[in-house]
Amino acid sequence: MSSGNDCQPQTLTKPTFDEREAAELVDRVFGLKVSWIRSLPSYDDQNFHVCVSAEGADEYVLKITNSEDSQEPDLIEVQTQAMMFLSAKGFPSATPYLTKDGNIMSLESGGTGLGSKKYMVRLLTYLPGTPVAKITTNAQILYEIGKLAASVDKVLSEKFQHPSAKSLHRGQFIWNLANVPLLDQYIYALGQNKYCAVVEQVIEQFKGKVIPKLSSFRACINHGDLNDHNILVDSCSASLENPQYRVSGILDFSDMSYGYYVFEVAIAIMYMMIESPDPLSVGGHVLAGFESILPLTAEERGALFLLVSGRFAQSLVIAAHTALLYPENKEYLTITAKTGWKHLMTMFEVGQEAVEKKWFETAQAYTHHAPA
């Protein structure tokens, strides 16, 4: 859910290619004939599911990046190389189909909007699977998602190298969890109500209790957006009573940036809460999976409640702001809001101490009985 590399989401232009234009793009840039194409939902980029007639009807995702992010080729290069690196390490991430010139991306003009804009275009392998948002999560898959979040960040931080990696230092990037205080300038989109009041409370507590502690957290490269639509799963058991899942796809690396390990687990917890019938219990299972790879320090654990709350605030406020700019995409932009406000309010009503107790006790139980 990228919103540009600065704190000005309103400066980006979402691409407006129709299916015919997108099919022509695939032919012209990648040399592939499209047999069918359909639009996929997206936040501020444009994505198409493409089937090509060459080599046995292969499927791809055509990703057309918004005009703002398209001005940062080094950043997109690093994100794409990170996907390729993870794939080579055995993670289920997409890889690019090269352009006719042998490149992983191409800057192209087009779309039906006014003015001449340039958009970075990539063709990525299509990953099969069901988004986590479409299943009823259980302890097993929540644990696996926590484990995945830690594993991805750990291998990227310890092994991934690229000459343009410095572009991941995105100081004012609105989706970096360190930048919750930047939400001040977008709160107006909520209007004056109880939701606005709780977001103001989150921001103030974040400024006072999280920002001063950042230097004590362990730094890393964050995927930054392991939400319930960016993780795909396959069923790996026939049992309807106790389904078991495995992760089959990791999508959307456009929010990658330098951050901290604890950010990733907080982001995963928040998004796994969205569709859960028992949202407050989610955190313990995700945390247990994460800590099976990377145990948190006392300082990191102490910030977890406010980091999860901060991610709720980011998602809800930025979505409300962006929906004002792109009302035609409001339904997709406000997916999180359907339950997100309720969950954030519940967290604050129950209180940090009680929520943390639930999370930490659940995670502790795994040390005695870890899943197979």
Contacts in CASP RR format, 6 or more apart in sequence:
PFRMAT RR
TARGET T0000
AUTHOR 0000-0000-0000
METHOD contacts of the structure
MODEL  1
MSSGNDCQPQTLTKPTFDEREAAELVDRVFGLKVSWIRSLPSYDDQNFHV
CVSAEGADEYVLKITNSEDSQEPDLIEVQTQAMMFLSAKGFPSATPYLTK
DGNIMSLESGGTGLGSKKYMVRLLTYLPGTPVAKITTNAQILYEIGKLAA
SVDKVLSEKFQHPSAKSLHRGQFIWNLANVPLLDQYIYALGQNKYCAVVE
QVIEQFKGKVIPKLSSFRACINHGDLNDHNILVDSCSASLENPQYRVSGI
LDFSDMSYGYYVFEVAIAIMYMMIESPDPLSVGGHVLAGFESILPLTAEE
RGALFLLVSGRFAQSLVIAAHTALLYPENKEYLTITAKTGWKHLMTMFEV
GQEAVEKKWFETAQAYTHHAPA
1 43 0 8 1.000
1 44 0 8 1.000
1 175 0 8 1.000
1 225 0 8 1.000
1 227 0 8 1.000
1 252 0 8 1.000
1 255 0 8 1.000
1 315 0 8 1.000
1 318 0 8 1.000
2 43 0 8 1.000
2 44 0 8 1.000
2 45 0 8 1.000
2 66 0 8 1.000
2 69 0 8 1.000
2 175 0 8 1.000
2 225 0 8 1.000
2 254 0 8 1.000
2 255 0 8 1.000
3 9 0 8 1.000
3 12 0 8 1.000
3 43 0 8 1.000
3 44 0 8 1.000
3 174 0 8 1.000
3 175 0 8 1.000
3 318 0 8 1.000
3 322 0 8 1.000
4 11 0 8 1.000
4 12 0 8 1.000
4 44 0 8 1.000
4 66 0 8 1.000
4 68 0 8 1.000
4 69 0 8 1.000
4 173 0 8 1.000
4 174 0 8 1.000
5 68 0 8 1.000
5 69 0 8 1.000
5 72 0 8 1.000
5 75 0 8 1.000
5 170 0 8 1.000
5 172 0 8 1.000
5 173 0 8 1.000
6 172 0 8 1.000
6 173 0 8 1.000
6 174 0 8 1.000
7 172 0 8 1.000
7 173 0 8 1.000
7 174 0 8 1.000
7 179 0 8 1.000
7 182 0 8 1.000
7 185 0 8 1.000
9 44 0 8 1.000
9 174 0 8 1.000
9 186 0 8 1.000
9 318 0 8 1.000
9 321 0 8 1.000
9 322 0 8 1.000
9 325 0 8 1.000
10 321 0 8 1.000
10 325 0 8 1.000
11 68 0 8 1.000
12 44 0 8 1.000
12 66 0 8 1.000
12 67 0 8 1.000
12 68 0 8 1.000
12 69 0 8 1.000
13 66 0 8 1.000
13 67 0 8 1.000
13 68 0 8 1.000
13 117 0 8 1.000
14 44 0 8 1.000
14 45 0 8 1.000
14 46 0 8 1.000
14 66 0 8 1.000
14 326 0 8 1.000
14 329 0 8 1.000
15 45 0 8 1.000
15 46 0 8 1.000
15 64 0 8 1.000
15 65 0 8 1.000
15 66 0 8 1.000
15 67 0 8 1.000
15 110 0 8 1.000
15 111 0 8 1.000
15 117 0 8 1.000
15 119 0 8 1.000
16 46 0 8 1.000
16 111 0 8 1.000
16 112 0 8 1.000
16 113 0 8 1.000
17 25 0 8 1.000
17 46 0 8 1.000
17 48 0 8 1.000
17 64 0 8 1.000
17 110 0 8 1.000
17 111 0 8 1.000
17 112 0 8 1.000
18 111 0 8 1.000
18 112 0 8 1.000
19 37 0 8 1.000
19 38 0 8 1.000
19 39 0 8 1.000
19 48 0 8 1.000
21 110 0 8 1.000
21 111 0 8 1.000
21 112 0 8 1.000
22 37 0 8 1.000
22 46 0 8 1.000
22 48 0 8 1.000
22 50 0 8 1.000
22 62 0 8 1.000
22 64 0 8 1.000
23 34 0 8 1.000
23 37 0 8 1.000
23 50 0 8 1.000
25 62 0 8 1.000
25 64 0 8 1.000
25 108 0 8 1.000
25 121 0 8 1.000
26 32 0 8 1.000
26 34 0 8 1.000
26 37 0 8 1.000
26 50 0 8 1.000
26 52 0 8 1.000
26 60 0 8 1.000
26 62 0 8 1.000
26 123 0 8 1.000
27 33 0 8 1.000
27 34 0 8 1.000
29 99 0 8 1.000
29 100 0 8 1.000
29 106 0 8 1.000
29 108 0 8 1.000
29 121 0 8 1.000
29 123 0 8 1.000
30 97 0 8 1.000
30 98 0 8 1.000
30 99 0 8 1.000
30 100 0 8 1.000
30 123 0 8 1.000
31 100 0 8 1.000
32 50 0 8 1.000
32 52 0 8 1.000
32 54 0 8 1.000
32 60 0 8 1.000
32 97 0 8 1.000
32 123 0 8 1.000
33 52 0 8 1.000
33 53 0 8 1.000
33 54 0 8 1.000
34 50 0 8 1.000
34 51 0 8 1.000
34 52 0 8 1.000
34 53 0 8 1.000
35 51 0 8 1.000
35 52 0 8 1.000
35 53 0 8 1.000
35 57 0 8 1.000
36 50 0 8 1.000
36 51 0 8 1.000
37 48 0 8 1.000
37 49 0 8 1.000
37 50 0 8 1.000
37 51 0 8 1.000
37 62 0 8 1.000
38 48 0 8 1.000
38 49 0 8 1.000
39 46 0 8 1.000
39 47 0 8 1.000
39 48 0 8 1.000
39 49 0 8 1.000
40 47 0 8 1.000
40 48 0 8 1.000
40 49 0 8 1.000
40 61 0 8 1.000
41 47 0 8 1.000
41 332 0 8 1.000
42 332 0 8 1.000
43 322 0 8 1.000
43 332 0 8 1.000
43 333 0 8 1.000
44 66 0 8 1.000
44 322 0 8 1.000
44 326 0 8 1.000
45 63 0 8 1.000
45 64 0 8 1.000
45 65 0 8 1.000
45 66 0 8 1.000
45 69 0 8 1.000
45 254 0 8 1.000
46 63 0 8 1.000
46 64 0 8 1.000
46 66 0 8 1.000
46 119 0 8 1.000
47 61 0 8 1.000
47 62 0 8 1.000
47 63 0 8 1.000
47 64 0 8 1.000
48 61 0 8 1.000
48 62 0 8 1.000
48 64 0 8 1.000
49 59 0 8 1.000
49 60 0 8 1.000
49 61 0 8 1.000
49 126 0 8 1.000
50 59 0 8 1.000
50 60 0 8 1.000
50 61 0 8 1.000
50 62 0 8 1.000
50 123 0 8 1.000
50 126 0 8 1.000
51 57 0 8 1.000
51 58 0 8 1.000
51 59 0 8 1.000
51 60 0 8 1.000
52 58 0 8 1.000
52 59 0 8 1.000
52 60 0 8 1.000
59 125 0 8 1.000
59 126 0 8 1.000
60 97 0 8 1.000
60 123 0 8 1.000
60 124 0 8 1.000
60 125 0 8 1.000
60 126 0 8 1.000
61 94 0 8 1.000
61 123 0 8 1.000
61 124 0 8 1.000
61 125 0 8 1.000
61 126 0 8 1.000
62 121 0 8 1.000
62 122 0 8 1.000
62 123 0 8 1.000
63 121 0 8 1.000
63 122 0 8 1.000
63 123 0 8 1.000
63 124 0 8 1.000
64 108 0 8 1.000
64 119 0 8 1.000
64 120 0 8 1.000
64 121 0 8 1.000
65 76 0 8 1.000
65 119 0 8 1.000
65 120 0 8 1.000
65 121 0 8 1.000
65 122 0 8 1.000
65 254 0 8 1.000
66 119 0 8 1.000
67 117 0 8 1.000
67 118 0 8 1.000
67 119 0 8 1.000
69 75 0 8 1.000
69 76 0 8 1.000
69 120 0 8 1.000
69 254 0 8 1.000
70 76 0 8 1.000
70 107 0 8 1.000
70 118 0 8 1.000
70 119 0 8 1.000
70 120 0 8 1.000
71 118 0 8 1.000
72 167 0 8 1.000
73 105 0 8 1.000
73 107 0 8 1.000
73 120 0 8 1.000
74 164 0 8 1.000
74 167 0 8 1.000
75 164 0 8 1.000
75 167 0 8 1.000
75 168 0 8 1.000
75 170 0 8 1.000
76 105 0 8 1.000
76 120 0 8 1.000
76 122 0 8 1.000
77 104 0 8 1.000
77 105 0 8 1.000
77 162 0 8 1.000
77 164 0 8 1.000
78 162 0 8 1.000
78 164 0 8 1.000
78 165 0 8 1.000
78 167 0 8 1.000
78 168 0 8 1.000
78 256 0 8 1.000
79 253 0 8 1.000
79 254 0 8 1.000
79 256 0 8 1.000
80 96 0 8 1.000
80 104 0 8 1.000
80 105 0 8 1.000
80 122 0 8 1.000
80 253 0 8 1.000
81 104 0 8 1.000
81 160 0 8 1.000
81 162 0 8 1.000
82 156 0 8 1.000
82 160 0 8 1.000
82 162 0 8 1.000
82 221 0 8 1.000
82 253 0 8 1.000
82 256 0 8 1.000
83 93 0 8 1.000
83 94 0 8 1.000
83 95 0 8 1.000
83 96 0 8 1.000
83 124 0 8 1.000
83 253 0 8 1.000
84 93 0 8 1.000
84 95 0 8 1.000
84 96 0 8 1.000
85 156 0 8 1.000
85 159 0 8 1.000
85 160 0 8 1.000
86 93 0 8 1.000
86 152 0 8 1.000
86 155 0 8 1.000
86 156 0 8 1.000
86 250 0 8 1.000
87 93 0 8 1.000
87 94 0 8 1.000
87 95 0 8 1.000
89 155 0 8 1.000
89 159 0 8 1.000
91 151 0 8 1.000
91 152 0 8 1.000
91 155 0 8 1.000
91 250 0 8 1.000
92 127 0 8 1.000
92 232 0 8 1.000
92 247 0 8 1.000
92 248 0 8 1.000
92 249 0 8 1.000
92 250 0 8 1.000
93 127 0 8 1.000
93 249 0 8 1.000
93 250 0 8 1.000
93 253 0 8 1.000
94 124 0 8 1.000
94 125 0 8 1.000
94 126 0 8 1.000
94 127 0 8 1.000
94 251 0 8 1.000
95 124 0 8 1.000
95 125 0 8 1.000
96 104 0 8 1.000
96 105 0 8 1.000
96 122 0 8 1.000
96 123 0 8 1.000
96 124 0 8 1.000
96 125 0 8 1.000
97 123 0 8 1.000
97 124 0 8 1.000
97 125 0 8 1.000
98 104 0 8 1.000
99 105 0 8 1.000
99 106 0 8 1.000
104 122 0 8 1.000
105 120 0 8 1.000
105 121 0 8 1.000
105 122 0 8 1.000
106 120 0 8 1.000
106 121 0 8 1.000
107 118 0 8 1.000
107 119 0 8 1.000
107 120 0 8 1.000
107 121 0 8 1.000
108 118 0 8 1.000
108 119 0 8 1.000
108 120 0 8 1.000
108 121 0 8 1.000
109 116 0 8 1.000
109 117 0 8 1.000
109 118 0 8 1.000
109 119 0 8 1.000
110 116 0 8 1.000
110 117 0 8 1.000
110 119 0 8 1.000
111 117 0 8 1.000
127 232 0 8 1.000
127 248 0 8 1.000
127 249 0 8 1.000
127 251 0 8 1.000
128 232 0 8 1.000
128 234 0 8 1.000
128 248 0 8 1.000
129 232 0 8 1.000
129 233 0 8 1.000
129 234 0 8 1.000
129 248 0 8 1.000
129 249 0 8 1.000
130 232 0 8 1.000
130 233 0 8 1.000
130 234 0 8 1.000
131 228 0 8 1.000
131 229 0 8 1.000
131 230 0 8 1.000
131 231 0 8 1.000
131 232 0 8 1.000
131 233 0 8 1.000
132 141 0 8 1.000
132 145 0 8 1.000
132 228 0 8 1.000
132 229 0 8 1.000
132 231 0 8 1.000
132 232 0 8 1.000
132 233 0 8 1.000
132 272 0 8 1.000
132 275 0 8 1.000
133 228 0 8 1.000
133 229 0 8 1.000
133 274 0 8 1.000
133 275 0 8 1.000
133 335 0 8 1.000
135 141 0 8 1.000
135 233 0 8 1.000
135 243 0 8 1.000
135 245 0 8 1.000
136 277 0 8 1.000
137 272 0 8 1.000
137 275 0 8 1.000
137 276 0 8 1.000
137 282 0 8 1.000
138 242 0 8 1.000
138 243 0 8 1.000
139 285 0 8 1.000
139 371 0 8 1.000
140 244 0 8 1.000
140 245 0 8 1.000
140 371 0 8 1.000
141 233 0 8 1.000
141 244 0 8 1.000
141 245 0 8 1.000
142 272 0 8 1.000
142 282 0 8 1.000
142 283 0 8 1.000
142 284 0 8 1.000
142 285 0 8 1.000
142 286 0 8 1.000
143 285 0 8 1.000
143 286 0 8 1.000
143 288 0 8 1.000
143 289 0 8 1.000
143 292 0 8 1.000
143 366 0 8 1.000
143 371 0 8 1.000
144 245 0 8 1.000
144 246 0 8 1.000
144 247 0 8 1.000
144 289 0 8 1.000
145 226 0 8 1.000
145 231 0 8 1.000
145 247 0 8 1.000
145 268 0 8 1.000
145 272 0 8 1.000
145 286 0 8 1.000
145 289 0 8 1.000
146 265 0 8 1.000
146 268 0 8 1.000
146 286 0 8 1.000
146 287 0 8 1.000
146 288 0 8 1.000
146 289 0 8 1.000
146 290 0 8 1.000
147 289 0 8 1.000
147 290 0 8 1.000
147 292 0 8 1.000
147 293 0 8 1.000
148 226 0 8 1.000
148 231 0 8 1.000
148 247 0 8 1.000
148 250 0 8 1.000
149 223 0 8 1.000
149 226 0 8 1.000
149 264 0 8 1.000
149 265 0 8 1.000
149 267 0 8 1.000
149 268 0 8 1.000
149 286 0 8 1.000
149 290 0 8 1.000
150 261 0 8 1.000
150 264 0 8 1.000
150 265 0 8 1.000
150 289 0 8 1.000
150 290 0 8 1.000
150 291 0 8 1.000
150 292 0 8 1.000
150 293 0 8 1.000
150 294 0 8 1.000
151 293 0 8 1.000
152 223 0 8 1.000
152 226 0 8 1.000
152 250 0 8 1.000
152 264 0 8 1.000
153 220 0 8 1.000
153 221 0 8 1.000
153 222 0 8 1.000
153 223 0 8 1.000
153 261 0 8 1.000
153 264 0 8 1.000
153 294 0 8 1.000
154 220 0 8 1.000
154 261 0 8 1.000
154 293 0 8 1.000
154 294 0 8 1.000
156 220 0 8 1.000
156 221 0 8 1.000
156 223 0 8 1.000
157 219 0 8 1.000
157 220 0 8 1.000
157 221 0 8 1.000
160 221 0 8 1.000
165 221 0 8 1.000
168 221 0 8 1.000
168 256 0 8 1.000
168 257 0 8 1.000
168 258 0 8 1.000
169 257 0 8 1.000
169 258 0 8 1.000
170 176 0 8 1.000
170 257 0 8 1.000
170 258 0 8 1.000
171 179 0 8 1.000
171 257 0 8 1.000
172 179 0 8 1.000
172 182 0 8 1.000
173 179 0 8 1.000
173 255 0 8 1.000
173 257 0 8 1.000
174 182 0 8 1.000
174 314 0 8 1.000
174 318 0 8 1.000
175 224 0 8 1.000
175 225 0 8 1.000
175 255 0 8 1.000
175 257 0 8 1.000
175 314 0 8 1.000
175 318 0 8 1.000
176 222 0 8 1.000
176 257 0 8 1.000
176 259 0 8 1.000
176 263 0 8 1.000
177 222 0 8 1.000
177 224 0 8 1.000
177 259 0 8 1.000
177 260 0 8 1.000
177 263 0 8 1.000
177 266 0 8 1.000
177 267 0 8 1.000
177 307 0 8 1.000
177 310 0 8 1.000
177 311 0 8 1.000
177 314 0 8 1.000
178 211 0 8 1.000
178 214 0 8 1.000
178 259 0 8 1.000
178 260 0 8 1.000
178 263 0 8 1.000
180 202 0 8 1.000
180 203 0 8 1.000
180 206 0 8 1.000
180 210 0 8 1.000
180 310 0 8 1.000
180 313 0 8 1.000
180 314 0 8 1.000
181 203 0 8 1.000
181 206 0 8 1.000
181 207 0 8 1.000
181 211 0 8 1.000
183 199 0 8 1.000
183 203 0 8 1.000
183 313 0 8 1.000
183 314 0 8 1.000
183 317 0 8 1.000
183 318 0 8 1.000
184 203 0 8 1.000
186 317 0 8 1.000
186 318 0 8 1.000
186 320 0 8 1.000
186 321 0 8 1.000
187 196 0 8 1.000
187 199 0 8 1.000
187 200 0 8 1.000
187 317 0 8 1.000
189 317 0 8 1.000
189 320 0 8 1.000
189 321 0 8 1.000
189 323 0 8 1.000
189 324 0 8 1.000
190 196 0 8 1.000
190 199 0 8 1.000
190 316 0 8 1.000
190 317 0 8 1.000
190 320 0 8 1.000
194 345 0 8 1.000
195 316 0 8 1.000
195 341 0 8 1.000
195 345 0 8 1.000
198 344 0 8 1.000
198 345 0 8 1.000
198 348 0 8 1.000
199 313 0 8 1.000
199 316 0 8 1.000
199 317 0 8 1.000
201 348 0 8 1.000
202 306 0 8 1.000
202 309 0 8 1.000
202 310 0 8 1.000
202 312 0 8 1.000
202 313 0 8 1.000
202 344 0 8 1.000
203 313 0 8 1.000
205 306 0 8 1.000
205 309 0 8 1.000
206 306 0 8 1.000
206 309 0 8 1.000
206 310 0 8 1.000
209 303 0 8 1.000
209 306 0 8 1.000
210 303 0 8 1.000
210 306 0 8 1.000
210 307 0 8 1.000
213 299 0 8 1.000
213 303 0 8 1.000
214 260 0 8 1.000
216 297 0 8 1.000
216 299 0 8 1.000
217 260 0 8 1.000
217 261 0 8 1.000
217 262 0 8 1.000
217 297 0 8 1.000
217 299 0 8 1.000
217 300 0 8 1.000
217 303 0 8 1.000
218 260 0 8 1.000
218 261 0 8 1.000
218 262 0 8 1.000
218 297 0 8 1.000
218 300 0 8 1.000
219 258 0 8 1.000
219 259 0 8 1.000
219 260 0 8 1.000
220 258 0 8 1.000
220 259 0 8 1.000
220 260 0 8 1.000
220 261 0 8 1.000
220 264 0 8 1.000
221 256 0 8 1.000
221 257 0 8 1.000
221 258 0 8 1.000
221 259 0 8 1.000
222 255 0 8 1.000
222 256 0 8 1.000
222 257 0 8 1.000
222 258 0 8 1.000
222 259 0 8 1.000
222 260 0 8 1.000
222 263 0 8 1.000
222 264 0 8 1.000
222 267 0 8 1.000
223 250 0 8 1.000
223 253 0 8 1.000
223 255 0 8 1.000
223 256 0 8 1.000
223 264 0 8 1.000
224 255 0 8 1.000
224 256 0 8 1.000
224 257 0 8 1.000
224 263 0 8 1.000
224 264 0 8 1.000
224 267 0 8 1.000
225 252 0 8 1.000
225 254 0 8 1.000
225 255 0 8 1.000
225 267 0 8 1.000
226 250 0 8 1.000
226 264 0 8 1.000
226 267 0 8 1.000
226 268 0 8 1.000
226 271 0 8 1.000
227 267 0 8 1.000
227 271 0 8 1.000
227 274 0 8 1.000
228 271 0 8 1.000
228 272 0 8 1.000
228 274 0 8 1.000
228 275 0 8 1.000
229 251 0 8 1.000
229 335 0 8 1.000
230 250 0 8 1.000
230 251 0 8 1.000
230 252 0 8 1.000
231 247 0 8 1.000
231 249 0 8 1.000
231 250 0 8 1.000
231 251 0 8 1.000
232 247 0 8 1.000
232 248 0 8 1.000
232 249 0 8 1.000
232 250 0 8 1.000
232 251 0 8 1.000
233 245 0 8 1.000
233 246 0 8 1.000
233 247 0 8 1.000
233 248 0 8 1.000
233 249 0 8 1.000
234 245 0 8 1.000
234 246 0 8 1.000
234 248 0 8 1.000
235 243 0 8 1.000
235 244 0 8 1.000
235 245 0 8 1.000
236 244 0 8 1.000
236 245 0 8 1.000
236 246 0 8 1.000
237 243 0 8 1.000
237 244 0 8 1.000
260 300 0 8 1.000
261 294 0 8 1.000
261 296 0 8 1.000
261 300 0 8 1.000
262 296 0 8 1.000
262 300 0 8 1.000
262 303 0 8 1.000
262 304 0 8 1.000
262 307 0 8 1.000
263 307 0 8 1.000
264 290 0 8 1.000
265 286 0 8 1.000
265 287 0 8 1.000
265 290 0 8 1.000
265 296 0 8 1.000
265 304 0 8 1.000
266 304 0 8 1.000
266 307 0 8 1.000
266 308 0 8 1.000
266 310 0 8 1.000
266 311 0 8 1.000
267 311 0 8 1.000
268 286 0 8 1.000
268 290 0 8 1.000
269 282 0 8 1.000
269 283 0 8 1.000
269 284 0 8 1.000
269 286 0 8 1.000
269 287 0 8 1.000
269 304 0 8 1.000
269 308 0 8 1.000
269 359 0 8 1.000
270 308 0 8 1.000
270 310 0 8 1.000
270 311 0 8 1.000
270 312 0 8 1.000
270 315 0 8 1.000
271 311 0 8 1.000
271 336 0 8 1.000
272 282 0 8 1.000
272 283 0 8 1.000
272 286 0 8 1.000
273 279 0 8 1.000
273 280 0 8 1.000
273 282 0 8 1.000
273 283 0 8 1.000
273 308 0 8 1.000
273 340 0 8 1.000
273 343 0 8 1.000
274 336 0 8 1.000
274 339 0 8 1.000
274 340 0 8 1.000
274 343 0 8 1.000
275 339 0 8 1.000
276 282 0 8 1.000
279 339 0 8 1.000
279 343 0 8 1.000
279 346 0 8 1.000
280 346 0 8 1.000
280 347 0 8 1.000
280 350 0 8 1.000
280 355 0 8 1.000
280 358 0 8 1.000
281 358 0 8 1.000
281 362 0 8 1.000
283 308 0 8 1.000
283 359 0 8 1.000
283 362 0 8 1.000
283 363 0 8 1.000
284 358 0 8 1.000
284 359 0 8 1.000
284 360 0 8 1.000
284 362 0 8 1.000
284 363 0 8 1.000
285 362 0 8 1.000
285 363 0 8 1.000
287 296 0 8 1.000
287 304 0 8 1.000
287 359 0 8 1.000
287 360 0 8 1.000
287 362 0 8 1.000
287 363 0 8 1.000
288 362 0 8 1.000
288 363 0 8 1.000
288 365 0 8 1.000
288 366 0 8 1.000
288 370 0 8 1.000
289 366 0 8 1.000
290 296 0 8 1.000
291 363 0 8 1.000
292 366 0 8 1.000
292 370 0 8 1.000
296 304 0 8 1.000
301 356 0 8 1.000
301 360 0 8 1.000
302 356 0 8 1.000
304 356 0 8 1.000
304 359 0 8 1.000
305 347 0 8 1.000
305 351 0 8 1.000
305 352 0 8 1.000
305 355 0 8 1.000
305 356 0 8 1.000
306 352 0 8 1.000
308 347 0 8 1.000
309 344 0 8 1.000
309 347 0 8 1.000
309 348 0 8 1.000
312 340 0 8 1.000
312 343 0 8 1.000
312 344 0 8 1.000
312 347 0 8 1.000
313 344 0 8 1.000
315 336 0 8 1.000
315 340 0 8 1.000
316 336 0 8 1.000
316 337 0 8 1.000
316 340 0 8 1.000
316 341 0 8 1.000
316 344 0 8 1.000
319 333 0 8 1.000
319 334 0 8 1.000
319 336 0 8 1.000
319 337 0 8 1.000
320 334 0 8 1.000
320 337 0 8 1.000
322 329 0 8 1.000
322 333 0 8 1.000
323 329 0 8 1.000
323 330 0 8 1.000
323 333 0 8 1.000
323 334 0 8 1.000
326 333 0 8 1.000
347 355 0 8 1.000
END
